[in-house]
Amino acid sequence: MKKKTALLLCIALAAANILGCSSGAEPENTTEDTTQKTESKSEDGVLTIEFFQQKTEEAAQIGYNNIIDKFNEENPDIKIEMNTVPDAPTVLTSRVASGDIPTIFTDFPTQLQFRQKVENGYIQDLSDQEFMKNVEQSALDMSVQEDGKYYALPFSRNYMGVWYNIDIFEENDLEIPQTWDEFVQVCESLKAKGIVPLGLHGKDPARVGHTFQCCTVAWDPQGVETIEQAVAGEKKIEGDAAFTAVAEKMLTLLSYANEDALAMSDMQCYENFANGQYAMCITGSYARGT
């Protein structure tokens, strides 16, 4: 079985996954033991620090654990413990609101929730840290906040695209499409042969958002600016011709997808794709490890 690879028909920078550190600032309704909830010192003097992270993908878990194991080995007086929970964004929001802020956590600096954490003083300013000099400037530019400072250490950037099954394409004498029209033609050919052209997953709203973001960036060059103007009350998305075209293409994608797409979880979709149930799948680079 040949290794599956990715066809980047529509590339979008999904997010810069970042490592943030709480600054010690606390909501007005919290107590003084906030830090103690995420840090503790044992009788033998070992300081245990919680690392709350939001990536559940297997590859990310392995990478984090390798780094943590190496750090713990080189720093016997400190122990980093990784905490990964279901629905991590919601859990983190709740913990921040209650003052139970993890000492170290991952977050997404381009999202409104992160900016709100910065504005409320929950995130430490990392601008002057020596290690920030080792970060590519383009990654830092993505995470800069409104005050011009950096509150996150970027460590990865994601892309989204269409992944395809090489074997299915070769067995059906299909070429990898390079344009939207060619993509639709391939889908028609696969559908006519009883093969599900595209695997989609709509159970998780966050993943639906990723797909929408990808399609918007790919098919509407001014889409992001339009959204910003709509948020500012300067423009309406309703009736916007470019957004209408994006929506129509997304409906076309759905017409070639698995019938249970709207109820399908991302993990199940990836498993089905890996098992050859779908010829293609739209997802991000974060799914490679799964």
VOMARMI-705857 format. One record per residue (C-alpha): residue number from 1; residue in three letters; x, y, z. Coordinates in steps of 0.001 Angstrom, whole numbers, plus 500000, padded with zeros to 6 digits. Layout:
N
(r NUM,'ALA',(X,Y,Z)) ...
This chain:
290
(r 1,'MET',(500000,500000,500000)) (r 2,'LYS',(501562,503257,498930)) (r 3,'LYS',(501893,506005,501456)) (r 4,'LYS',(499155,508580,501192)) (r 5,'THR',(500214,512127,500519)) (r 6,'ALA',(498630,515547,500390)) (r 7,'LEU',(497301,517593,497517)) (r 8,'LEU',(497188,521217,498553)) (r 9,'LEU',(494410,522542,496340)) (r 10,'CYS',(493540,525173,498868)) (r 11,'ILE',(496219,526142,501345)) (r 12,'ALA',(495306,528189,504379)) (r 13,'LEU',(497208,529092,507472)) (r 14,'ALA',(494863,527652,510066)) (r 15,'ALA',(496531,528972,513188)) (r 16,'ALA',(499848,529393,514899)) (r 17,'ASN',(499704,527007,517789)) (r 18,'ILE',(501550,528692,520604)) (r 19,'LEU',(502918,528246,524065)) (r 20,'GLY',(501697,530880,526499)) (r 21,'CYS',(502615,531523,530106)) (r 22,'SER',(500333,533004,532718)) (r 23,'SER',(501678,536182,534219)) (r 24,'GLY',(500283,535724,537672)) (r 25,'ALA',(497551,538292,537102)) (r 26,'GLU',(494281,537154,538584)) (r 27,'PRO',(490591,537966,538089)) (r 28,'GLU',(489122,540104,540811)) (r 29,'ASN',(487116,537205,542256)) (r 30,'THR',(490047,534809,542744)) (r 31,'THR',(492014,533901,545817)) (r 32,'GLU',(495721,534046,546494)) (r 33,'ASP',(496242,530328,545957)) (r 34,'THR',(495701,530500,542174)) (r 35,'THR',(499322,529678,541394)) (r 36,'GLN',(499323,526829,543897)) (r 37,'LYS',(496617,525106,541863)) (r 38,'THR',(498954,524733,538902)) (r 39,'GLU',(502264,524552,540781)) (r 40,'SER',(503178,522468,543808)) (r 41,'LYS',(506373,521556,545636)) (r 42,'SER',(506913,518101,547081)) (r 43,'GLU',(508692,517299,550341)) (r 44,'ASP',(511885,516516,548447)) (r 45,'GLY',(511869,520001,546903)) (r 46,'VAL',(510714,519052,543391)) (r 47,'LEU',(508531,521746,541835)) (r 48,'THR',(505680,520298,539769)) (r 49,'ILE',(504316,522609,537056)) (r 50,'GLU',(501210,521963,534998)) (r 51,'PHE',(501405,522240,531216)) (r 52,'PHE',(497857,522510,529869)) (r 53,'GLN',(497763,521863,526152)) (r 54,'GLN',(494947,521702,523611)) (r 55,'LYS',(496244,519440,520842)) (r 56,'THR',(494906,515897,521068)) (r 57,'GLU',(496563,514610,517884)) (r 58,'GLU',(498897,511661,518376)) (r 59,'ALA',(501885,513352,516741)) (r 60,'ALA',(501578,516389,519020)) (r 61,'GLN',(501278,514193,522105)) (r 62,'ILE',(504441,512301,521212)) (r 63,'GLY',(506350,515493,520481)) (r 64,'TYR',(505323,517160,523723)) (r 65,'ASN',(506144,514101,525805)) (r 66,'ASN',(509596,513792,524248)) (r 67,'ILE',(510409,517411,525087)) (r 68,'ILE',(508957,517134,528587)) (r 69,'ASP',(510881,513934,529327)) (r 70,'LYS',(514123,515555,528216)) (r 71,'PHE',(513444,518690,530279)) (r 72,'ASN',(512551,516704,533395)) (r 73,'GLU',(515699,514627,533019)) (r 74,'GLU',(517923,517696,532715)) (r 75,'ASN',(516130,519536,535553)) (r 76,'PRO',(515604,517066,538420)) (r 77,'ASP',(514267,519813,540704)) (r 78,'ILE',(511405,520582,538291)) (r 79,'LYS',(508717,518262,536984)) (r 80,'ILE',(506485,519273,534084)) (r 81,'GLU',(503177,517418,533963)) (r 82,'MET',(501151,517639,530767)) (r 83,'ASN',(497385,517928,531104)) (r 84,'THR',(495252,517176,528045)) (r 85,'VAL',(491472,517093,528453)) (r 86,'PRO',(488444,516776,526142)) (r 87,'ASP',(487000,520083,524919)) (r 88,'ALA',(490162,521840,526071)) (r 89,'PRO',(489244,525358,524796)) (r 90,'THR',(486072,525396,526892)) (r 91,'VAL',(487882,524006,529926)) (r 92,'LEU',(490643,526604,529622)) (r 93,'THR',(488132,529450,529333)) (r 94,'SER',(486368,528206,532463)) (r 95,'ARG',(489603,527873,534391)) (r 96,'VAL',(490750,531358,533454)) (r 97,'ALA',(487395,532774,534536)) (r 98,'SER',(487683,531049,537915)) (r 99,'GLY',(491303,532073,538444)) (r 100,'ASP',(492646,528527,538088)) (r 101,'ILE',(495040,529565,535312)) (r 102,'PRO',(497612,526974,534172)) (r 103,'THR',(501187,528171,534574)) (r 104,'ILE',(501985,527081,531014)) (r 105,'PHE',(499413,526446,528318)) (r 106,'THR',(498938,526334,524566)) (r 107,'ASP',(496589,528728,522846)) (r 108,'PHE',(495964,530427,519508)) (r 109,'PRO',(497190,534053,519315)) (r 110,'THR',(495112,534992,516279)) (r 111,'GLN',(491845,534237,518057)) (r 112,'LEU',(489728,536722,519985)) (r 113,'GLN',(489797,534617,523160)) (r 114,'PHE',(493578,534886,523365)) (r 115,'ARG',(493512,538637,522828)) (r 116,'GLN',(491004,538951,525631)) (r 117,'LYS',(493326,537021,527950)) (r 118,'VAL',(496110,539451,527060)) (r 119,'GLU',(493902,542516,527624)) (r 120,'ASN',(492854,541180,531029)) (r 121,'GLY',(496470,540673,532087)) (r 122,'TYR',(496426,536878,532273)) (r 123,'ILE',(499360,536318,529896)) (r 124,'GLN',(503010,537139,530495)) (r 125,'ASP',(504760,539461,528033)) (r 126,'LEU',(507526,537416,526366)) (r 127,'SER',(508845,540159,524084)) (r 128,'ASP',(512175,540582,525868)) (r 129,'GLN',(512868,536896,526448)) (r 130,'GLU',(516149,535750,524883)) (r 131,'PHE',(514580,532652,523301)) (r 132,'MET',(512253,534805,521211)) (r 133,'LYS',(515265,535687,519056)) (r 134,'ASN',(515262,532081,517824)) (r 135,'VAL',(511770,532382,516344)) (r 136,'GLU',(511257,533149,512662)) (r 137,'GLN',(510007,536715,512351)) (r 138,'SER',(507095,535785,510090)) (r 139,'ALA',(505756,533522,512863)) (r 140,'LEU',(506135,536299,515406)) (r 141,'ASP',(504346,538716,513090)) (r 142,'MET',(501310,536456,513195)) (r 143,'SER',(501161,536419,516976)) (r 144,'VAL',(501854,540090,517735)) (r 145,'GLN',(499102,541708,519814)) (r 146,'GLU',(497532,545142,519519)) (r 147,'ASP',(500080,546698,521868)) (r 148,'GLY',(502884,545512,519592)) (r 149,'LYS',(504150,542936,522096)) (r 150,'TYR',(504494,539161,521987)) (r 151,'TYR',(502716,537071,524586)) (r 152,'ALA',(503303,533689,522987)) (r 153,'LEU',(506131,531530,521743)) (r 154,'PRO',(505029,530241,518317)) (r 155,'PHE',(506169,526694,517637)) (r 156,'SER',(504050,525513,514688)) (r 157,'ARG',(501936,526689,511803)) (r 158,'ASN',(499297,524594,510104)) (r 159,'TYR',(498013,524317,506571)) (r 160,'MET',(494821,522795,505197)) (r 161,'GLY',(494230,521061,501932)) (r 162,'VAL',(492814,518082,500106)) (r 163,'TRP',(494483,514769,500903)) (r 164,'TYR',(494097,511988,498367)) (r 165,'ASN',(494483,508220,498251)) (r 166,'ILE',(497137,507439,495642)) (r 167,'ASP',(495969,503857,495132)) (r 168,'ILE',(492370,504837,494394)) (r 169,'PHE',(493535,507464,491910)) (r 170,'GLU',(495890,505074,490113)) (r 171,'GLU',(493401,502187,490087)) (r 172,'ASN',(490843,504449,488416)) (r 173,'ASP',(493320,506134,486067)) (r 174,'LEU',(492691,509578,487548)) (r 175,'GLU',(495045,512538,487487)) (r 176,'ILE',(495492,514765,490508)) (r 177,'PRO',(493300,517826,489856)) (r 178,'GLN',(495000,521196,489679)) (r 179,'THR',(491940,523436,489331)) (r 180,'TRP',(488434,523580,490793)) (r 181,'ASP',(486858,522377,487526)) (r 182,'GLU',(489249,519423,487365)) (r 183,'PHE',(488453,518639,491000)) (r 184,'VAL',(484724,518534,490249)) (r 185,'GLN',(485361,516288,487225)) (r 186,'VAL',(487346,513858,489383)) (r 187,'CYS',(484537,513807,491953)) (r 188,'GLU',(482005,513050,489212)) (r 189,'SER',(484149,510179,487893)) (r 190,'LEU',(484557,508676,491357)) (r 191,'LYS',(480867,509043,492193)) (r 192,'ALA',(479883,507333,488927)) (r 193,'LYS',(482001,504334,489954)) (r 194,'GLY',(480363,504077,493361)) (r 195,'ILE',(483359,505524,495220)) (r 196,'VAL',(482794,508228,497849)) (r 197,'PRO',(484895,511085,496445)) (r 198,'LEU',(485379,513101,499624)) (r 199,'GLY',(485443,512494,503358)) (r 200,'LEU',(484181,515410,505465)) (r 201,'HIS',(483534,515723,509197)) (r 202,'GLY',(481042,518173,510673)) (r 203,'LYS',(480439,516952,514209)) (r 204,'ASP',(483056,519252,515771)) (r 205,'PRO',(482234,522957,515188)) (r 206,'ALA',(485944,523824,515428)) (r 207,'ARG',(486769,521552,512493)) (r 208,'VAL',(483888,523034,510498)) (r 209,'GLY',(485418,526413,511227)) (r 210,'HIS',(488770,525214,509896)) (r 211,'THR',(487149,524108,506648)) (r 212,'PHE',(485283,527397,506320)) (r 213,'GLN',(488495,529313,506963)) (r 214,'CYS',(490359,527270,504377)) (r 215,'CYS',(487672,527750,501736)) (r 216,'THR',(487380,531467,502446)) (r 217,'VAL',(491107,532074,502069)) (r 218,'ALA',(491300,529871,498958)) (r 219,'TRP',(488330,531318,497068)) (r 220,'ASP',(487875,534850,498384)) (r 221,'PRO',(491160,536790,498633)) (r 222,'GLN',(489395,539606,500481)) (r 223,'GLY',(487353,537299,502694)) (r 224,'VAL',(489273,537924,505908)) (r 225,'GLU',(489075,541671,505403)) (r 226,'THR',(485341,541385,504737)) (r 227,'ILE',(484835,539517,508010)) (r 228,'GLU',(486830,542152,509896)) (r 229,'GLN',(484714,544911,508344)) (r 230,'ALA',(481530,543027,509231)) (r 231,'VAL',(482655,542667,512850)) (r 232,'ALA',(483361,546407,512921)) (r 233,'GLY',(479871,547111,511580)) (r 234,'GLU',(481236,548565,508358)) (r 235,'LYS',(479967,545880,506009)) (r 236,'LYS',(477513,542992,505763)) (r 237,'ILE',(478424,539473,504744)) (r 238,'GLU',(474830,538824,503703)) (r 239,'GLY',(474556,539388,499993)) (r 240,'ASP',(478310,539618,499475)) (r 241,'ALA',(478948,538051,496062)) (r 242,'ALA',(482340,536589,496973)) (r 243,'PHE',(481035,534951,500151)) (r 244,'THR',(478051,533601,498235)) (r 245,'ALA',(480441,531971,495770)) (r 246,'VAL',(482406,530410,498643)) (r 247,'ALA',(479203,529034,500169)) (r 248,'GLU',(478138,527548,496831)) (r 249,'LYS',(481460,525747,496472)) (r 250,'MET',(481216,524437,500022)) (r 251,'LEU',(477788,523026,499167)) (r 252,'THR',(479371,521371,496133)) (r 253,'LEU',(481961,519761,498418)) (r 254,'LEU',(479173,518476,500649)) (r 255,'SER',(477357,516979,497659)) (r 256,'TYR',(480358,514740,496972)) (r 257,'ALA',(480998,513849,500616)) (r 258,'ASN',(479947,510929,502789)) (r 259,'GLU',(476238,511043,503585)) (r 260,'ASP',(476858,511258,507335)) (r 261,'ALA',(479343,514131,507012)) (r 262,'LEU',(477495,516487,509340)) (r 263,'ALA',(477500,513889,512140)) (r 264,'MET',(480976,512497,511483)) (r 265,'SER',(483783,513101,513981)) (r 266,'ASP',(487175,514064,512641)) (r 267,'MET',(488919,510968,514040)) (r 268,'GLN',(486348,508617,512497)) (r 269,'CYS',(486644,510448,509185)) (r 270,'TYR',(490439,510109,509191)) (r 271,'GLU',(490154,506404,510026)) (r 272,'ASN',(487678,505839,507203)) (r 273,'PHE',(489920,507709,504783)) (r 274,'ALA',(492977,505716,505855)) (r 275,'ASN',(490996,502509,505302)) (r 276,'GLY',(490149,503502,501745)) (r 277,'GLN',(486487,504410,502221)) (r 278,'TYR',(486992,507881,500719)) (r 279,'ALA',(489174,508899,497790)) (r 280,'MET',(489988,512286,499310)) (r 281,'CYS',(489716,514110,502617)) (r 282,'ILE',(489915,517779,503559)) (r 283,'THR',(491860,518437,506748)) (r 284,'GLY',(494946,520128,508116)) (r 285,'SER',(498569,519219,508687)) (r 286,'TYR',(497683,518655,512340)) (r 287,'ALA',(495979,515393,511300)) (r 288,'ARG',(499088,513757,509839)) (r 289,'GLY',(499949,511989,513054)) (r 290,'THR',(496507,510432,513279)) 
